């Protein structure tokens, strides 16, 4: 009986060792994959620009402003704007420092890369910016998606655009099945203050848990911008991924509204 007990204990500990090793391999593999964007930035784009004035595979490396532009593999017109420094994501405390570059403004300022890639105009009303929360992303280097807005989201925003003011408040309707906070702002306001800082300062409790949120930015037909934020709610299936508002196939560009001269 004692011999059997020792045998089972040996098997039990052997299973624990194997499980631990497998778990360690899994997390190592996951971290390796999550670092792919940072390796592109730090090992290819930035050194290439510094040594040879060649930002490839990035489209642009702006060392003065502290960001790179990379064409995403997903979608014909999607680009990613990323810091040249190691900043993990929306939860990173660096984003609440006024000395950190204003990445949302930089991304909006660079939106013309979509039209350049397309070889034809892309209306501002078809464009959206998005940054996902840690639970809504796969990469651990801050990246803002510059891509097309879903056409159904465009229609809902147009319907309620005059119901939103210049302070963060609940958006009147669900977008992509989720609840959102929203506020309007001018391009000048976006340029003058980081959207991350604005959100942290104006939404109660947000500064201490920025990683619970995801942010998006779209243009209104009035010429103003609409900032959107959704909070993580895993119980109800919301990982806080503002990218859900985007359509990387850019079907919105085939609608009659965007065909107008």
ABEGO torsion letter per residue (X at the ends): XAAAAAAAAAAAAAAAAAAAAAAAAAAAAAAAAAAAAAAAAAAAAAAAAAAAGBAOABABBBAAAGBBBBBBABEAABBBBBBABBBAEAABAAAABAABBBAAAAAAAAAAAAAAAAGBBBBAAABBBBBBBAAABABABBBBBBBBBBAAAAAAAAAAAAABBABBBBBABBBGGBBBBBBBBBAAAAAABBAAAAAAAABBGAAABAAABBBBBBBBAAGBBBBBBBBBBAAAGBAGBAAAABBAAGAAAABAAAABX
